[in-house]
Amino acid sequence: MNASIPSGKVHSGGCHCGEVRYEVHGRLHDTKICHCKLCRKLHGHVSSYARVEKDALHLIREEGLRWYRLSDQSDRGFCKECGSPLFWRPVRSQEVAITPGTLDGASGISTSAQMFCKDKGDYYPIDPAIPAYDGDDEA
């Protein structure tokens, strides 16, 4: 994993309408793309998430933030006003993940893996330049 972002770097981001704003103080991991059916349903296409430590994520404005309990294992955070998907968090974990497209500027990260490629939609190809896994890449 390319942890190319120095731990002292602060990244800001938020939803489309501005009802949710956040900052990440610390390490921003490279993003991973997920091709599973659930992510495609929730995002309208593939999803992409970059992990951060929970205590590195600071909500600056959270009036629009809503959490959706997806299962007993994870929650999805989104803006109730504009619908922007923002966060994914596993239950009982010290990490949360952000959707890197919601960052305000250049992130300095790259895409390290594609997961659940066996479940991908039939309307797009898998990028051969990015390592691809049929399930979770950490399995």
N, C-alpha and C positions, 0 to 999 in steps of 0.2 A: 504494500500500500504506500502510495506516495503522500506522505504528510507534509506537503510542500508549504503549508501556511504556518508561519512562525506562531508560537503560542501567544505572543503579545499583540498580534494583529486583531483588530476589531472589525467585524463585518456587520453591516446593517442590511435589513430587508423588510419585506412586508407584503401584504396582499395588494391586489390591484386598486381597491378603493381607498386604502389607507386606514381602515378601521382596525387593522392589526399591524403593528410594527414591532420589530425585534432587533436585538443585537446579539452577536456571538462573540464572546470574549475568550479566545483561546483557540485550540486546535480544531480545524475543520478538515475532516477526512475526505479523501477522494469519494466521488459519488459512485453508486451502483445503479444500474438500470434493471428494473424488474418487468418481465413480460407476462407475469401470471394473469389469469382471467380476472381476478379480483382487482388488481391494480389497474388493468385496462378499463374495467367497469367504473372504478372510482375516479379515474383521471381522464377518461375518454381516449386514452392511448396508453403507452407504456409509462411507468413512473420512474423517477430518479430521486434518490435520497442520499444525503451526505450526513454521516453521523457526527455528533458533538456530545460532550459531557453535559448532563442535565444542568449542572450548575454553571456552565458556560453560556447557556441560553438565557437572555434577559428580555422579558416582554416589556416594551416601552409603551405600547398602546394595545390593549386587549379587549376593548369593548365589543368587537365583532367576532372574537375567537369562540368557537364552539368545538367541543370534543365529541367525537362519535366513537362509542365503544364498539369496535369491530368484532371482537371476540374476547374470550377470557384471557387472551394473550397480547392484544394490542389495541391502541386507540389511534384515531386519525384526527388531526386538528385542521380546521378550515375556517374561512371567513363566512359568517352567516349572511353577510350583505352581498358580497360579490361572488362567493363560491370558490375562491382560490384555495387549492390544497396547499397547506403550509408545513405540517409536521406529521410525523409518525413516531409513536413511542411504544416500545414493548413494555408490558406491565412488569413491575418489579425489576427494573433495569436502571442503571446509572447513566444510560445514554438516551438520547432522543435524536431524531433525524429530521433535517430540514429539506425542503424541495429547493435545490440550488437555483432554479429559475426565479425564485422570489428574492434572491439577493439583489441589492441595488447596483452593484458594480461588478467588475471583474473579480472572480473568486480565486483564481490561481490554482484551482484543483483540476483534476482530470477524471475521466471515467475509468475505473479500475476493473469492472466486471459487468457481465450481463447474466442475470439469473432467471431461472424458470423458462429457458428458451424453448423447451419442448411444448410449452403452453402458448407460445406467441400467436398473434393474430395472423391470418392468411393474407393480409393486405400490405405487408411490408417485409423487407429482408432483415436478417440478423447482420450486424456490422462485423465483418470478419477481422477487423483490426482490433477488436476488443475481446478479451477472453470471455468465452461463453460456457455456461453450465446449464445442464438440464434441470437442476434443482437449485437449492441454496448453495452458493459458491463456497460457503464455509463448512459444508457438510462433509 
